[in-house]
Amino acid sequence: MRTTGYIVWGILIGKKGKLEEMCIDFVVKLDAKLYLNF
């Protein structure tokens, strides 16, 4: 649930450019790490 908030936050901030992609990419990688750890 927390991750969804980060994606929404990233999209809201990313309206100005590539930041949106970077945020989503970061969150996806972070998610992958968390899933691999569990």
PDB file of N, CA, C and O in Angstrom:
ATOM      1  N   MET A   1       0.836  -1.211   0.000  1.00  0.00           N
ATOM      2  CA  MET A   1       0.000   0.000   0.000  1.00  0.00           C
ATOM      3  C   MET A   1       0.867   1.256   0.000  1.00  0.00           C
ATOM      4  O   MET A   1       0.564   2.241  -0.673  1.00  0.00           O
ATOM      5  N   ARG A   2       1.932   1.199   0.757  1.00  0.00           N
ATOM      6  CA  ARG A   2       2.831   2.342   0.850  1.00  0.00           C
ATOM      7  C   ARG A   2       3.476   2.647  -0.508  1.00  0.00           C
ATOM      8  O   ARG A   2       3.695   3.805  -0.865  1.00  0.00           O
ATOM      9  N   THR A   3       3.772   1.575  -1.251  1.00  0.00           N
ATOM     10  CA  THR A   3       4.412   1.733  -2.554  1.00  0.00           C
ATOM     11  C   THR A   3       3.520   2.507  -3.518  1.00  0.00           C
ATOM     12  O   THR A   3       4.003   3.335  -4.289  1.00  0.00           O
ATOM     13  N   THR A   4       2.221   2.236  -3.473  1.00  0.00           N
ATOM     14  CA  THR A   4       1.283   2.944  -4.343  1.00  0.00           C
ATOM     15  C   THR A   4       1.351   4.443  -4.090  1.00  0.00           C
ATOM     16  O   THR A   4       1.274   5.243  -5.022  1.00  0.00           O
ATOM     17  N   GLY A   5       1.494   4.813  -2.834  1.00  0.00           N
ATOM     18  CA  GLY A   5       1.626   6.223  -2.483  1.00  0.00           C
ATOM     19  C   GLY A   5       2.865   6.835  -3.124  1.00  0.00           C
ATOM     20  O   GLY A   5       2.827   7.968  -3.605  1.00  0.00           O
ATOM     21  N   TYR A   6       3.961   6.086  -3.129  1.00  0.00           N
ATOM     22  CA  TYR A   6       5.185   6.583  -3.738  1.00  0.00           C
ATOM     23  C   TYR A   6       5.019   6.776  -5.238  1.00  0.00           C
ATOM     24  O   TYR A   6       5.529   7.740  -5.808  1.00  0.00           O
ATOM     25  N   ILE A   7       4.294   5.841  -5.883  1.00  0.00           N
ATOM     26  CA  ILE A   7       4.084   5.947  -7.333  1.00  0.00           C
ATOM     27  C   ILE A   7       3.228   7.173  -7.652  1.00  0.00           C
ATOM     28  O   ILE A   7       3.536   7.933  -8.569  1.00  0.00           O
ATOM     29  N   VAL A   8       2.148   7.356  -6.884  1.00  0.00           N
ATOM     30  CA  VAL A   8       1.277   8.520  -7.093  1.00  0.00           C
ATOM     31  C   VAL A   8       2.064   9.802  -6.879  1.00  0.00           C
ATOM     32  O   VAL A   8       1.954  10.745  -7.662  1.00  0.00           O
ATOM     33  N   TRP A   9       2.857   9.832  -5.814  1.00  0.00           N
ATOM     34  CA  TRP A   9       3.703  10.979  -5.487  1.00  0.00           C
ATOM     35  C   TRP A   9       4.683  11.254  -6.626  1.00  0.00           C
ATOM     36  O   TRP A   9       4.898  12.401  -7.018  1.00  0.00           O
ATOM     37  N   GLY A  10       5.273  10.171  -7.151  1.00  0.00           N
ATOM     38  CA  GLY A  10       6.232  10.306  -8.254  1.00  0.00           C
ATOM     39  C   GLY A  10       5.571  10.854  -9.509  1.00  0.00           C
ATOM     40  O   GLY A  10       6.157  11.665 -10.226  1.00  0.00           O
ATOM     41  N   ILE A  11       4.347  10.406  -9.770  1.00  0.00           N
ATOM     42  CA  ILE A  11       3.630  10.876 -10.963  1.00  0.00           C
ATOM     43  C   ILE A  11       3.272  12.352 -10.805  1.00  0.00           C
ATOM     44  O   ILE A  11       3.405  13.131 -11.749  1.00  0.00           O
ATOM     45  N   LEU A  12       2.816  12.735  -9.608  1.00  0.00           N
ATOM     46  CA  LEU A  12       2.437  14.132  -9.361  1.00  0.00           C
ATOM     47  C   LEU A  12       3.635  15.054  -9.547  1.00  0.00           C
ATOM     48  O   LEU A  12       3.516  16.114 -10.161  1.00  0.00           O
ATOM     49  N   ILE A  13       4.787  14.652  -9.018  1.00  0.00           N
ATOM     50  CA  ILE A  13       5.989  15.483  -9.128  1.00  0.00           C
ATOM     51  C   ILE A  13       6.554  15.411 -10.546  1.00  0.00           C
ATOM     52  O   ILE A  13       7.122  16.379 -11.051  1.00  0.00           O
ATOM     53  N   GLY A  14       6.388  14.237 -11.183  1.00  0.00           N
ATOM     54  CA  GLY A  14       7.014  13.993 -12.480  1.00  0.00           C
ATOM     55  C   GLY A  14       6.354  14.695 -13.652  1.00  0.00           C
ATOM     56  O   GLY A  14       6.796  14.528 -14.789  1.00  0.00           O
ATOM     57  N   LYS A  15       5.311  15.473 -13.409  1.00  0.00           N
ATOM     58  CA  LYS A  15       4.643  16.187 -14.501  1.00  0.00           C
ATOM     59  C   LYS A  15       5.625  17.072 -15.259  1.00  0.00           C
ATOM     60  O   LYS A  15       5.400  17.403 -16.423  1.00  0.00           O
ATOM     61  N   LYS A  16       6.710  17.451 -14.596  1.00  0.00           N
ATOM     62  CA  LYS A  16       7.652  18.403 -15.193  1.00  0.00           C
ATOM     63  C   LYS A  16       8.656  17.726 -16.117  1.00  0.00           C
ATOM     64  O   LYS A  16       9.365  18.401 -16.863  1.00  0.00           O
ATOM     65  N   GLY A  17       8.722  16.377 -16.073  1.00  0.00           N
ATOM     66  CA  GLY A  17       9.686  15.751 -16.975  1.00  0.00           C
ATOM     67  C   GLY A  17       9.968  14.294 -16.668  1.00  0.00           C
ATOM     68  O   GLY A  17       9.058  13.517 -16.381  1.00  0.00           O
ATOM     69  N   LYS A  18      11.241  13.934 -16.733  1.00  0.00           N
ATOM     70  CA  LYS A  18      11.638  12.542 -16.602  1.00  0.00           C
ATOM     71  C   LYS A  18      11.622  12.054 -15.166  1.00  0.00           C
ATOM     72  O   LYS A  18      11.823  10.867 -14.912  1.00  0.00           O
ATOM     73  N   LEU A  19      11.388  12.947 -14.235  1.00  0.00           N
ATOM     74  CA  LEU A  19      11.411  12.584 -12.814  1.00  0.00           C
ATOM     75  C   LEU A  19      10.394  11.485 -12.527  1.00  0.00           C
ATOM     76  O   LEU A  19      10.625  10.616 -11.685  1.00  0.00           O
ATOM     77  N   GLU A  20       9.272  11.532 -13.232  1.00  0.00           N
ATOM     78  CA  GLU A  20       8.225  10.520 -13.071  1.00  0.00           C
ATOM     79  C   GLU A  20       8.785   9.136 -13.361  1.00  0.00           C
ATOM     80  O   GLU A  20       8.604   8.209 -12.571  1.00  0.00           O
ATOM     81  N   GLU A  21       9.465   8.998 -14.491  1.00  0.00           N
ATOM     82  CA  GLU A  21      10.057   7.713 -14.870  1.00  0.00           C
ATOM     83  C   GLU A  21      11.068   7.259 -13.830  1.00  0.00           C
ATOM     84  O   GLU A  21      11.098   6.089 -13.449  1.00  0.00           O
ATOM     85  N   MET A  22      11.892   8.190 -13.374  1.00  0.00           N
ATOM     86  CA  MET A  22      12.923   7.868 -12.394  1.00  0.00           C
ATOM     87  C   MET A  22      12.291   7.372 -11.095  1.00  0.00           C
ATOM     88  O   MET A  22      12.750   6.387 -10.516  1.00  0.00           O
ATOM     89  N   CYS A  23      11.238   8.053 -10.635  1.00  0.00           N
ATOM     90  CA  CYS A  23      10.564   7.668  -9.390  1.00  0.00           C
ATOM     91  C   CYS A  23       9.961   6.279  -9.509  1.00  0.00           C
ATOM     92  O   CYS A  23      10.130   5.443  -8.621  1.00  0.00           O
ATOM     93  N   ILE A  24       9.251   6.033 -10.614  1.00  0.00           N
ATOM     94  CA  ILE A  24       8.606   4.734 -10.802  1.00  0.00           C
ATOM     95  C   ILE A  24       9.675   3.656 -10.919  1.00  0.00           C
ATOM     96  O   ILE A  24       9.535   2.582 -10.333  1.00  0.00           O
ATOM     97  N   ASP A  25      10.744   3.928 -11.672  1.00  0.00           N
ATOM     98  CA  ASP A  25      11.833   2.969 -11.835  1.00  0.00           C
ATOM     99  C   ASP A  25      12.456   2.644 -10.485  1.00  0.00           C
ATOM    100  O   ASP A  25      12.732   1.483 -10.184  1.00  0.00           O
ATOM    101  N   PHE A  26      12.677   3.676  -9.673  1.00  0.00           N
ATOM    102  CA  PHE A  26      13.258   3.501  -8.340  1.00  0.00           C
ATOM    103  C   PHE A  26      12.343   2.656  -7.455  1.00  0.00           C
ATOM    104  O   PHE A  26      12.799   1.753  -6.753  1.00  0.00           O
ATOM    105  N   VAL A  27      11.045   2.963  -7.498  1.00  0.00           N
ATOM    106  CA  VAL A  27      10.075   2.232  -6.674  1.00  0.00           C
ATOM    107  C   VAL A  27      10.011   0.767  -7.107  1.00  0.00           C
ATOM    108  O   VAL A  27       9.943  -0.132  -6.268  1.00  0.00           O
ATOM    109  N   VAL A  28      10.033   0.535  -8.412  1.00  0.00           N
ATOM    110  CA  VAL A  28       9.980  -0.842  -8.931  1.00  0.00           C
ATOM    111  C   VAL A  28      11.205  -1.614  -8.461  1.00  0.00           C
ATOM    112  O   VAL A  28      11.092  -2.762  -8.032  1.00  0.00           O
ATOM    113  N   LYS A  29      12.381  -0.984  -8.539  1.00  0.00           N
ATOM    114  CA  LYS A  29      13.611  -1.643  -8.095  1.00  0.00           C
ATOM    115  C   LYS A  29      13.578  -1.890  -6.593  1.00  0.00           C
ATOM    116  O   LYS A  29      14.019  -2.937  -6.118  1.00  0.00           O
ATOM    117  N   LEU A  30      13.054  -0.921  -5.850  1.00  0.00           N
ATOM    118  CA  LEU A  30      12.944  -1.045  -4.404  1.00  0.00           C
ATOM    119  C   LEU A  30      12.008  -2.200  -4.059  1.00  0.00           C
ATOM    120  O   LEU A  30      12.293  -3.005  -3.172  1.00  0.00           O
ATOM    121  N   ASP A  31      10.887  -2.267  -4.775  1.00  0.00           N
ATOM    122  CA  ASP A  31       9.921  -3.350  -4.585  1.00  0.00           C
ATOM    123  C   ASP A  31      10.573  -4.701  -4.846  1.00  0.00           C
ATOM    124  O   ASP A  31      10.391  -5.644  -4.076  1.00  0.00           O
ATOM    125  N   ALA A  32      11.325  -4.791  -5.925  1.00  0.00           N
ATOM    126  CA  ALA A  32      11.992  -6.048  -6.285  1.00  0.00           C
ATOM    127  C   ALA A  32      12.926  -6.485  -5.161  1.00  0.00           C
ATOM    128  O   ALA A  32      12.962  -7.662  -4.803  1.00  0.00           O
ATOM    129  N   LYS A  33      13.676  -5.545  -4.610  1.00  0.00           N
ATOM    130  CA  LYS A  33      14.587  -5.862  -3.501  1.00  0.00           C
ATOM    131  C   LYS A  33      13.817  -6.378  -2.291  1.00  0.00           C
ATOM    132  O   LYS A  33      14.213  -7.363  -1.669  1.00  0.00           O
ATOM    133  N   LEU A  34      12.710  -5.705  -1.960  1.00  0.00           N
ATOM    134  CA  LEU A  34      11.904  -6.109  -0.805  1.00  0.00           C
ATOM    135  C   LEU A  34      11.325  -7.505  -1.016  1.00  0.00           C
ATOM    136  O   LEU A  34      11.320  -8.319  -0.093  1.00  0.00           O
ATOM    137  N   TYR A  35      10.838  -7.787  -2.223  1.00  0.00           N
ATOM    138  CA  TYR A  35      10.254  -9.100  -2.504  1.00  0.00           C
ATOM    139  C   TYR A  35      11.332 -10.179  -2.458  1.00  0.00           C
ATOM    140  O   TYR A  35      11.083 -11.284  -1.976  1.00  0.00           O
ATOM    141  N   LEU A  36      12.527  -9.867  -2.957  1.00  0.00           N
ATOM    142  CA  LEU A  36      13.616 -10.853  -2.955  1.00  0.00           C
ATOM    143  C   LEU A  36      14.068 -11.155  -1.534  1.00  0.00           C
ATOM    144  O   LEU A  36      14.455 -12.282  -1.225  1.00  0.00           O
ATOM    145  N   ASN A  37      14.017 -10.140  -0.666  1.00  0.00           N
ATOM    146  CA  ASN A  37      14.426 -10.342   0.726  1.00  0.00           C
ATOM    147  C   ASN A  37      13.440 -11.206   1.490  1.00  0.00           C
ATOM    148  O   ASN A  37      13.834 -11.928   2.406  1.00  0.00           O
ATOM    149  N   PHE A  38      12.142 -11.143   1.123  1.00  0.00           N
ATOM    150  CA  PHE A  38      11.110 -11.927   1.804  1.00  0.00           C
ATOM    151  C   PHE A  38      10.806 -13.211   1.056  1.00  0.00           C
ATOM    152  O   PHE A  38       9.959 -13.992   1.490  1.00  0.00           O
TER     153      PHE A  38
END
